[in-house]
Amino acid sequence: NKDVQIIGIDAYGSVIQKYHQTREFDAEEIYPYRIEGLGKNLIPTATDFDCIDTFVKVTDEESAHSAREIAQTEGLFVGYTSGAAIQGLKQLAAQGVFDKDSKVVVIFPDHGSRYMSKVYSDTWMRDQGFFDSQNEEAAQTIEYIK
């Protein structure tokens, strides 16, 4: 269906988006990132890149904050990769990709129980420097939800 777009989410430090664009593996794209289960330093043979219209790159920090935001605002205990999916959606919305008639489906591929000592830990978030770019007091703490 030409009206359906498949949008992939990729991590900075992963080769997937560039491979999708060029069909060439570029090792220069590889550098460490924290999002588990997202991005690759190799080309997955099970992925049909022709089915994906575009990829959006997301940061570790914004993805972690997005996962926490979903837990706080929607009551959905999602994982790091789900936070990345929402972060990609936010970025596309900010670019004006969607209009008032757009119908968007987001797949949350993981759950938060695997990230209690990471994304849902204020200590881990602080250690990563993920509170440095925003007022830590303004970032509603997740510790009280546990």
Secondary structure, 3 states (H helix, E strand, C coil): CCCCCCEEEEECCCCHHHHHHHCCCCHHHCCCCCCCCCCCCCCCCCCCHHHCCEEEEECHHHHHHHHHHHHHHHCCCECHHHHHHHHHHHHHHHCCCCCCCCCCCCCCCCEHHHHCCCCCCHHHHHHCCCCCCCCCCCCCCCCCCC
